[in-house]
Amino acid sequence: MTSKTSAVIERSLQNLLEDAAYLPVLQDEIRAKAFKSLASILSTPNRMHKSFLRVPLDNGEVTRIPAFRTQHNDTLGPYKGGIRFHESVNEDEVINLAALMTLKNALHEVPFGGGKGGVAINPRNYSARELYLICKKYVQYFSDILGPDKDIPAPDVGTGEREMDWMMAEYKSINPGKPYRGSFTGKSVINGGSLGRREATGKGVYFTFRYLLHDFLQGQHGFAGSSNSFAQTVMAHAGRPLKLAVQGFGNVGSIVALEAYQCTKLQNKIVAVSDRNSTLYNAEGLDIPALIGYAQTHHGDLPNTPEGLAEANVKAEIRGREDILYLDVEVLVLAALEDQIRADNVERIKASFIVEGANAPVTGDADQILLDKGCIVIPDILANAGGVIVSYFEWLQGRETQFYSEAQVFELLHDKMKSTMNAIYPGYFGNSRSLRQICYTHAVMKLSTNLYIQGKLY
Ligand code: NAD
C-alpha cells in the first residue's frame, strides 16, 4: 500500500514510538522492532480477493466484470466495509479504502475490522435485472469469505438498500439454516435494516462540524484563550453567519446539506451544491428540500438546465462541476469521491473548514498545504463514520431481532460520535498537529495496543 493512508499510519507510529508513556514495557531494540512490525502489519491488507464475475447481459452476451474484496485487518472484530459500484474501482483504491475502515472503526471504538469491496462498472449502464445478477454473482464468488462473523459488507458509492437486500438474500440461499441478518448492513428497514441507517453518514458528517463550532465551545473546554491557530480559527467563526458549499448530492451530501439547512444552532447558508454534472450556486442560499425532492424523482441528479430549475422551483446559477471547490465560502463539505483537492488545485481553495464526507477526498500533499494555510480539515475517519456506527447497530439489532426506534438510533449515534470527539478535540487545541494526524494516531494506538496484547508482535 503506497497510499496516503500508509504514510499517515507510519507517521502515527513514529509519534507513538517517540511517546515514552506509550507501552513503556517495550524498550530500546525490542521497542524499535515492535514498531517496525506494526508498520508492516498495518500498512498491508491481510487478504486481497479478486474475481471476474461472469454475468449474462440482457442482449444475450456474457461478460466478465472485475470485482474485489479486500480484508485489511480484523484485530478488533470481523471485517466491515462497503461495496462500491463505479467504473474507476481498482485494486489500489479498494486496499486504501479498506485500511481507512480499519482506522475508522478503531477510532470510534466500533468492534469491527476493516474491509472494502468494489465492482468496476458504471451501474447506470446496466438494467435492474443485470444489476441483480451482478449482486448475486458477487456473493457467490466471495461466499467463503463473507458472513456475519467474518466480513460484513454495506453500501457505498453506486450501491444502496436494494443491492444489500439482494446480496443478503443470496447469502441466505447459499447458507441455509445459518444466521444471515448480520451478513450485510444498509438493508431496507422491512428486510432487517436499521431505521436511520440511510441518513446516518450525512447526519454524522454534519454533527462533527456543528459539535466543533457550537457544542464543544459551549462545553467550557477552556480553549477560548488558546493561542493555538486552530482554536483561533474556530473562535473567529463561532456564532457568525457561515456560507457552506457541499460537493456531491447523493446519500451523504444531500443529508449533510439538509442537516445544515435545518440546523438552528449555527447560522448556515448553503450557497452551493454539486453533483457529477454541475454546480448550483445562489449567494442568498439554496432551497435544499426542493432540490432533494427533485433529485428523488430524477435518478438522484440535481437540475442542470433552466427547465430543470423551474421544475424544481429553485433559483440558482448553473456552473461547472469543479466550480464548487473554489467558491468564497467558509465551509466546504466534500461528499463525492476521492482526490478532489490535490497539489495542483489546493491553492485555489478559499474555505477555512473542510469536512470530509467522502473517503480520502484530499490527497496527502494537499493536506499538508491546507494545514500550513491554517485550514481546519475534519478528516474522513472522524466525520463519515455515522454509516458504519449505525451499521453496527443494525448488526446488533439483527442478532437480537429487537429493533430500535429512529430517535434511539440517532441518540446512540450522536453519543458515540460525541465520545470520540471529546477524546480528540481537546488534544487538537493544545497541539500543532492536524486533526487528521491526531485521529490516525488515536486509531493506530488502539490497534497497536491490541496487536501487542494479542501477541501479534512476536
Ligand atoms: P452516492 O453515489 O449516493 O453519491 C455520490 C454523489 O457524488 C452523487 O451526487 C454524484 O452525482 C456525485 N459525483 C460523482 N462524481 C462526481 C464528481 N466527479 N464531481 C462531483 N460530484 C460527483 O454516494 P454516497 O453514498 O453519498 O458516498 C459519497 C462518498 O461518501 C464516497 O466517497 C463514499 O465512500 C463516502 N461514504 C459513504 C458512506 C455511506 O454510508 N453512503 C459512508 C462513509 C463514506
Boltz pocket constraint, residues with backbone or C-beta under 6 A from the ligand:
constraints:
  - pocket:
      binder: B
      contacts: [[A, 155], [A, 156], [A, 157], [A, 158], [A, 159], [A, 197], [A, 198], [A, 201], [A, 247], [A, 248], [A, 249], [A, 250], [A, 251], [A, 252], [A, 253], [A, 274], [A, 275], [A, 276], [A, 277], [A, 300], [A, 321], [A, 335], [A, 336], [A, 337], [A, 338], [A, 357], [A, 358], [A, 359], [A, 384], [A, 385], [A, 387], [A, 388]]
      max_distance: 6.0
